[in-house]
Amino acid sequence: AQPLAFAFAGWLVYRIGLRLGATRGVGALWCFAWILHPSVGQMNLAYTYSWHPIVFAVPFLLAAILLLVAPEKKGYHRMGALVCTLVACSFEEGVIVVVGCFAAAMGLQAWMGK
């Protein structure tokens, strides 16, 4: 199941690339770069023999990013991104730290930009 989670994460990276204006070829390059990145590969190898929840948190974080870069039609994308982030945070406490640091950085950027 863990390799499928990594493969699905690669597809999400592809979709994020397309949403940000990349062509299909460039989106595929981003997908392959994600899958071939050493840290992703090492995580896949390290957790092959045992189950680790962080593997399943990554696709939910990428899905949240995909929802945030999507053009809003009815405003449900932000709620979906929040739900995906909360689900990702439920897998492991390390994800909470990452999301908290990202939120603090974005808040600081918004504060400094005024």
QUIMOWO-V122680 format. One line per field, one symbol per residue. ss: DSSP state (a for helix, b for strand, c for the rest). psi: psi as a letter, one per 40 degrees, with the letter a starting at -180 (. if undefined). burial: # if it has 16 or more other ideal C-beta (glycine too) atoms within 10 Angstrom, else .. A space follows every 50 residues. Layout:
ss = ???
psi = ???
burial = ???
//
This chain:
ss = caaaaaaaaaaaaaaaaaaccccaaaaaaaaaaaaacaaaaaaaaacccc cccaaaaaaaaaaaaaaaaccccccaaaaaaaaaaaaaaaacaaaaaaaa aaaaaaaaaaaaac
psi = dddddddddddddddddddeeiiddddddddddddehdddddddddedei hhdddeddddddddddddeihhdeeedddddddddddddedidddddddd dddddddddddde.
burial = .#..##..###########.......##.##..##....#..##..#... ...#################......#...#..##.###.##..##..#. ..............
//
